[in-house]
């Protein structure tokens, strides 16, 4: 009887020993994965970085100088987020080079903004905040926001993109008969303007759209 008991105990001991060695074993390692998104805002003047209208005919004084390719400024914008374009003249008026006391109203120069070959267009990714895509408007004093972005939403494309997406062309003209220009100024022929070279710097900057 003792031998039988010993055998039974030995069997039970073996079973418990087996169970203790067959318990599942696991381990864990952690691999951090992160994405660091650095904000990118780039503005580049590609062409037309210096615009000059030369009045050397009476017709220029009377009816102005219409837009042509030589009076175009092309810029590109590369941005990782929605952006807006601010622009305007550095001065309140054009200022004479020969005589700084000579001034000329900014309204004698106007512009219209088009998208050229850019993939982003007005009415889609781009918004015409200043009305400069719809018609020629007078050159304002800095800063005025002229281009914005479509609002971000699910399935909506904003104006964030690269230089192939965001191409803007400023079509400049001077002393023309556009209502937007002549609403506040008379043709130069009528104002007895002193001969001079009148200049101002047009400032362009992009910022994150609020």
Order of alpha helices (4+ residues) and beta strands (2+ residues): alpha-beta-alpha-beta-beta-beta-beta-beta-beta-beta-beta-beta-alpha-beta-beta
